[in-house]
Amino acid sequence: MNSENMKAQAEGILENGKAKAAAILEDGGKMDQLLNQVEEKLASVPKAGEYLADVPRMISLLKDYIQKDYMDVPKSTLIMIVAALLYLVNPRDIIPDRYLGVGLLDDAAVVAACIALTKKELGEYDAWKDAKAEAAQPEAQA
């Protein structure tokens, strides 16, 4: 499968997952469960590093949104991120994770498609987090 086909397939997966993602986004208990599952999966596949490196940032955005610390994000972006995370923890995805070396390729493709589709909003979130961290640092004494 070439990269264009994989990208199109990943975008289709995200599109198909939107309804379920929207429902989970509205249910605090299910969101907590999903975020815990994603964090457990990341801990269990440490060698996935570069392919799933943006997932913690996606989790952070969702947590800040849930806690109402960061609300300046379109609902469509949140739904897209939740759809990607749902796919990531799905044990019956296109290439099962039990196939070492290739089992995370489809997960990485879906995460990459999500990042590409939400790049602007994730960048704005990063800027907000940086500004918040900078404001929290004590003033340097002159």
Sequence and secondary structure as in RCSB ss.txt:
>XXXX:A:sequence
MNSENMKAQAEGILENGKAKAAAILEDGGKMDQLLNQVEEKLASVPKAGEYLADVPRMISLLKDYIQKDYMDVPK
STLIMIVAALLYLVNPRDIIPDRYLGVGLLDDAAVVAACIALTKKELGEYDAWKDAKAEAAQPEAQA
>XXXX:A:secstr
  HHHHHHHHHHHHHHTHHHHHHHHT HHHHHHHHHHHHHHHHH GGGGGGGTTHHHHHHHHHHHHTTS   S H
HHHHHHHHHHHHHH TTSSS TTSTTTTTHHHHHHHHHHHHHTHHHHHHHHHHHHHHHHHHS     
